[in-house]
Amino acid sequence: MRLNAYLARAGIASRRGSDDLIKQGRVKINDEPGQLNTYVHAGDRVEVDGEPVAAQQLTYVLLNKPRGYVTTLSDPQGRPVVAIGGITLERAPDVLAAGAASVAVISDLLRDDPAKMVRLFLERLGDAAP
């Protein structure tokens, strides 16, 4: 995984913000300065400002969003929202919604080849397993 994505997954900064940290020389991998094109591999030691960093484990949730609802944790316009068992922004600040492109790919797979969708999902879960 690229270093900026690793830092973003750890909740340090966005990917672009992580690029800035890397450029400023504040990030090290195995005691060497990180570079923008650096990849993090299993067993690598990543530090920001001398503090160790570990990527968070991701959890994937597939939701059906009814027409007229928005996928967000908080909507200032008061529209109906899709929520997972009372999750709020205060309880889970790192919950993100998939973008329209991701949803389109998932929808196509579910419609055209549901078995392939399940296989890909299970393979991905296997990649993320500890």
QUIWOFEN-V775915 format. One record per residue. N is the residue number from 1. PSI is psi in degrees with one decimal (999 if undefined). NEAR is the number of other C-alpha atoms within 8 Angstrom. D_LAST is the distance of its C-alpha to the last C-alpha in Angstrom with 2 decimals. Layout:
# QUIWOFEN-V775915
N;PSI;NEAR;D_LAST / N;PSI;NEAR;D_LAST
This chain:
# QUIWOFEN-V775915
1;141.9;7;15.66 / 2;149.8;9;19.04 / 3;-42.0;12;19.56 / 4;-36.2;13;21.26 / 5;-38.3;10;18.48 / 6;-46.2;11;15.96 / 7;-39.7;15;18.55 / 8;-42.8;12;19.19 / 9;-29.4;9;15.61 / 10;-6.1;10;15.80 / 11;16.4;10;19.03 / 12;-46.5;8;21.34 / 13;171.1;9;23.59 / 14;171.3;10;23.99 / 15;-42.1;10;23.54 / 16;-40.5;8;27.29 / 17;-35.8;8;27.35 / 18;-37.7;14;24.67 / 19;-41.0;10;27.00 / 20;-42.9;8;29.73 / 21;-41.1;10;27.80 / 22;-46.6;13;27.09 / 23;-33.6;9;30.79 / 24;-3.8;6;31.91 / 25;19.9;9;30.18 / 26;-4.3;10;28.11 / 27;133.9;12;24.73 / 28;145.6;12;23.80 / 29;121.2;12;21.14 / 30;45.0;7;21.37 / 31;11.5;6;24.76 / 32;144.4;6;26.13 / 33;134.6;9;27.23 / 34;151.4;11;24.99 / 35;160.3;7;26.71 / 36;-31.3;9;26.56 / 37;16.8;6;25.44 / 38;140.8;8;22.72 / 39;142.0;7;19.23 / 40;131.2;10;16.21 / 41;162.7;6;14.05 / 42;133.7;4;11.08 / 43;-12.8;4;12.86 / 44;146.4;8;15.52 / 45;117.8;9;17.03 / 46;135.5;11;18.27 / 47;145.1;11;21.12 / 48;123.4;10;23.50 / 49;36.6;6;26.84 / 50;-3.5;5;25.58 / 51;133.8;6;22.80 / 52;147.3;8;19.13 / 53;136.8;10;16.94 / 54;133.8;6;13.21 / 55;143.6;9;12.06 / 56;149.2;7;11.34 / 57;133.3;5;8.73 / 58;147.9;5;11.09 / 59;131.1;4;12.51 / 60;135.8;4;15.06 / 61;128.7;4;18.28 / 62;120.6;4;21.11 / 63;149.1;4;24.51 / 64;119.9;4;28.02 / 65;110.7;8;30.26 / 66;153.4;5;33.87 / 67;135.2;4;36.70 / 68;-8.7;5;37.98 / 69;157.4;10;34.75 / 70;149.7;9;32.76 / 71;98.9;9;29.02 / 72;163.9;9;28.86 / 73;-17.5;10;28.32 / 74;128.0;7;31.87 / 75;110.4;8;34.90 / 76;-18.5;5;38.00 / 77;-4.4;4;40.12 / 78;16.2;5;39.39 / 79;158.0;8;38.26 / 80;140.0;7;36.24 / 81;152.6;11;32.47 / 82;129.3;10;29.46 / 83;155.0;9;27.42 / 84;103.7;5;24.43 / 85;44.7;4;25.58 / 86;13.6;5;27.40 / 87;133.2;9;24.92 / 88;164.5;9;27.07 / 89;-34.4;9;26.77 / 90;-36.1;5;27.27 / 91;-32.0;6;24.40 / 92;75.2;8;21.86 / 93;-14.9;7;23.18 / 94;11.3;5;20.14 / 95;127.9;6;20.47 / 96;149.1;4;21.75 / 97;146.3;6;23.55 / 98;147.7;6;23.32 / 99;173.5;6;26.50 / 100;-37.5;6;29.24 / 101;-43.2;6;28.23 / 102;-42.9;8;24.73 / 103;-40.1;9;26.49 / 104;-42.8;8;29.05 / 105;-45.4;8;26.59 / 106;-44.0;9;24.81 / 107;-43.6;8;28.29 / 108;-44.4;9;29.52 / 109;-42.2;11;26.70 / 110;-38.9;9;27.18 / 111;-48.2;7;30.92 / 112;-35.6;6;31.20 / 113;75.4;9;28.39 / 114;-33.3;9;26.35 / 115;-39.4;6;24.83 / 116;-38.9;8;23.54 / 117;-45.8;11;22.12 / 118;-43.7;8;20.16 / 119;-47.5;8;18.97 / 120;-42.0;8;17.92 / 121;-46.9;8;16.13 / 122;-37.3;8;14.21 / 123;-43.1;8;13.47 / 124;-39.9;8;12.21 / 125;-38.3;8;9.92 / 126;-36.9;7;8.62 / 127;-32.8;6;8.34 / 128;-11.2;8;6.45 / 129;144.2;5;3.82 / 130;999;2;0.00
